[in-house]
Amino acid sequence: MPASSLAHHFITITDPRQDNRSHKLIDIIMLATCGTLAGCQDWVEIADFGEAKVNWFKTFLSLDNGIPSHDTFGRVFSLLNPAQFQKHFSVWMQSVAIVTKGQVIAIDGKTSRHSFGGNGGAATALHLVSAFATANGVALGQVATDQKSNEITAIPELLKLLDISGCLVTTDAMGCQSDIAADIVARGGDYLLAVKGNQALLHRDIKACFAAHATDPSLRSVIATSTTNNTGHGRSESRVCDILSGSGVIAKIRHKNNWLNLNTIVKVTAQRTTQKTGVASQQTRYYICSLKDPAAERIQAAVRAHWGIENSLHWVLDMAMGEDNSRVRTDHAPANMAVLRHIALNLIRSDKTRKVGIKISQHRAGWSTEYMEKLLGF
């Protein structure tokens, strides 16, 4: 994922400052990007990193008045329109990341627990809904939820930023809304949406369909099944994915016409056994899908890929980049800092020769301008 066009994609962002423009906005954005790439977690650290590398930064930035102060970084990113910043990020990602047909795009939300309160801080914690290309391992975009809203309204805004044509979009139960399903189809994608109690009637109908097919021998042949077994972290897990497709099945779903292109229902049963104690637990989840007669193996893989966003994106943002403990709180600054973290994470993952973790790669980017330039595509 070459990033030589990174500055080009951000140079047209509207400068929120009315006056006191001692530093160019693109310089501030690139300094903050490089600082975050090097592991800086607040504006003080970013400003200090800029001072330490000022001679290198002058080789590709104007810096007519030197490195901005941490107050300048804080002020600019608290004023910068996060929706515009996020949009430019998504456009950049579409220009550098290849999302292949059939790829799973997982959409899920995450709250930054300490991103509120304090002097001038937000009244509530920042909650971001992100789109994650599971095969590439990169974030494609993110939208902050409104304080008076939730993921139901954020997901359509996020979809507007993405090219999902030919892709399979997955969400948790919060995203299981008829309007969201229709929006995904309208944009050329397919959906795999988790169904829980928030869609009580749909949930009951799906359970009844599987129950009927399990007890009627004449219908069992229409069930496609995939089973996987895994062992690790002191437990063994067996996952059975059953799918039912076809007009005869969907006809049993009440209000089926509310769900555009509803063609398949899915049941995933996971049984986990703790190896040390032998204690077993079982959990069953249900899904709706727009794919016609999909292979059970594909659905099984997509379900697992969706939950991988927790380890591959959310966990990394917290543990390697300190997002959950971030004290960046003022106005739009938390949302804009989140975009900087996503940029840094994607740039690091673009290095296919990397054999160390994200945190060590950040340290290396801070120590070595040669490695920083490699990640930036210079």
Phi, psi and omega in degrees: 000082179299142185243019182299337181268006184303307181297323180300322183284339182257353186290339182267004177297138180291128178285122183282351184278134177274330180209187177054054179259072180284343183228139179293143181299318182295327176296317180297317181294316181291322176298316180293323178297312180295321178297317178294322177299330180271003176100005178292143185241358175207178186290327177298314180294322180295316178297319180294320178297320178299318178297320182292332183245024189301321181296323178290317180298328181291348178284343180219359175241158181290302179050048181301330180242031176078199181277131178298154176285165178296330177295322179294314177303312181298318182293315183295314184284341174283336180266332186300132181295112184293328179296320179291318179298316179296321179296316179296324177299314181296320178297318177300314181298320180294336180276341185240341182251127179270116176255109188280159179300134180089352181293148178274127173248111181269132177245126183205157182255157179211137178257132173271105195298328185254021184269026179221167178084187180079183182290111180076007183283166180293154181285333179230159180291148179292129175238119182250139171256122186243151172252131188230122176279107191292326181286319179282333183074029182235150174279133182261339181175167179204152178223134176279135179283147176289147182300334180258012184232201178202194185295335182300322179271338181283324184299314177301323177294323178292319180299329179297336182274349192248153167257102184253013182303126178080000182260160176256114183266128179243144175220165171279189187297331180300327181274001180279082180228140183299323179294322179291318177301315180295322180295318179298314180296318181298332180268011173088011181254177171244160182235151171223102189245131177290141181242125178226202186295341179291345171239068192300315182295314178299317180300315180296318181295319180295315178300319181294323179297313180293323178297318180295317181289334179286333184259350181252105183303330183289345183255350187297332184294342182273357178273125173261136187229143173225134181237133174234149179230132181223148177229134178169160179057035175076018179211158174247149184222134174241129182237123179247123179249117176250136178230146176235130180229167174108156184297327180297324179285309184297333180298338180277353180272115177295146181057032181299331181291346176289341185249101183301130177060029175290113185236342188216140171244150191228142174230123179241120180248120180248127176242122182245137179234123176285122187294326183287319185256342183076006180287130182247148175223154182225140179223136179241131178238151181237151183217158168244150186215145180269351180291141177269124177047052180286158174290138180300328179297323180292317179295318178303313180295322181292320178298315180292322180297323180299314182288345176293344178298331179296316182277322187275338180238297186297315182295319180295318179298324180282307189280321182270325187249000173068027185298318184294334181259007183295136177258012174285114193227342193282125173049239184276358186300317180300317180294321180288325175295325178298321177297318178300320179294319179295320177300311181299316181297316180295320179296318179295318181288347176288342179278097183283352177269355184295133179239010181236171182287174183298315183298316179294323178296323175296315177302316182297321178296326178286324181283321190244113176294332178297317180287323176301315180296325178297315180293325181280350178079023179287000000 
